[in-house]
Amino acid sequence: MSKRFTEIDEEFICHHCGKHVSALGYSCRNHCPYCLHSKHVDINPGDRQEECHGDLVPIAVELDSKKGYVIVFRCKKCGAIRRNKAANDDNIDLIIKLTVNGQSEKL
């Protein structure tokens, strides 16, 4: 199965921190910019075909020469690892904490 990117840029209420998250406006919003948590809903980016729906917890940040900061997530329900490019309005303090500690289980 080839990977596809389905652009869905919609607002939502974060299931982890409860804050209202606005649409990104220049790409797809996949995680909360306040707490960095996401929801395991995609098999391929934007397809909303994943049945797990577990909490994707930010566990680390990688630096990609083309994408910049990439947040690494682990699903609390199934253990899957997912990655997503950080957005311009993401909480930079949490991103820095992830780069220093490499863990955010307490976030």
C-alpha positions in Angstrom: 0.0 0.0 0.0 1.5 3.3 -1.0 1.6 6.1 1.5 -0.7 9.1 0.7 -1.1 12.4 2.3 -4.7 13.7 2.7 -4.8 17.3 3.7 -7.3 17.8 6.5 -6.8 21.1 8.4 -9.6 21.3 10.9 -10.0 22.8 14.4 -10.7 20.4 17.3 -10.8 20.2 21.1 -7.7 18.5 22.4 -8.6 15.2 24.1 -5.6 15.5 26.5 -5.6 19.1 27.7 -9.1 20.2 26.6 -8.0 23.4 24.8 -9.6 24.6 21.6 -7.1 24.1 18.7 -7.5 26.3 15.6 -6.9 25.0 12.1 -3.2 25.5 11.1 -3.9 27.4 7.9 -0.8 26.4 5.9 -0.9 22.6 6.2 -2.6 19.9 8.3 -2.9 20.2 12.0 -2.2 16.8 13.5 -1.5 17.5 17.2 -2.2 20.0 19.9 0.2 23.0 19.9 -0.3 23.5 23.7 0.5 20.0 25.1 1.8 18.3 21.8 -0.5 15.3 22.2 -2.2 13.8 19.3 -4.8 11.1 18.6 -4.1 7.8 16.8 -6.6 8.2 14.0 -4.6 7.9 10.8 -3.0 4.9 9.0 -1.6 7.3 6.4 -1.5 11.0 7.1 -5.0 12.5 7.1 -6.9 9.3 6.1 -8.7 8.9 9.4 -8.7 5.1 8.8 -7.0 4.0 12.1 -9.4 2.3 14.5 -7.1 2.5 17.6 -8.0 6.2 18.6 -5.5 6.0 21.4 -3.6 9.0 22.9 -0.4 9.7 21.0 2.0 10.9 23.7 5.0 13.0 22.6 8.1 11.1 23.7 11.0 12.8 21.8 12.0 15.3 19.1 14.2 14.6 16.2 15.9 17.3 14.0 15.4 16.7 10.3 17.5 18.8 7.9 14.6 19.4 5.6 11.5 19.3 8.0 13.1 20.9 11.1 11.7 19.6 14.4 9.9 16.3 14.1 7.9 15.2 17.2 8.0 11.5 17.9 4.8 10.0 19.5 4.0 6.7 21.1 0.4 5.5 21.3 -0.6 4.7 24.9 -3.2 2.1 23.6 -1.3 0.1 21.0 2.3 1.2 21.3 2.7 2.4 17.7 5.3 5.0 17.0 4.4 8.0 14.8 6.2 11.1 13.7 4.9 14.5 12.7 6.6 17.8 11.8 6.3 20.5 14.5 4.0 23.4 13.6 5.1 27.0 13.8 2.8 27.7 16.8 3.8 24.6 18.8 4.8 25.1 22.5 8.5 25.7 22.0 9.2 25.1 25.7 7.8 21.6 25.5 9.7 20.9 22.3 13.0 22.0 24.0 12.1 19.8 27.0 11.7 16.9 24.6 15.1 17.6 23.0 16.8 17.8 26.4 15.0 15.0 28.2 13.9 12.8 25.3 10.8 11.9 27.3 7.5 13.6 27.9 5.5 10.9 29.6 4.8 13.5 32.4 3.6 16.3 30.0 
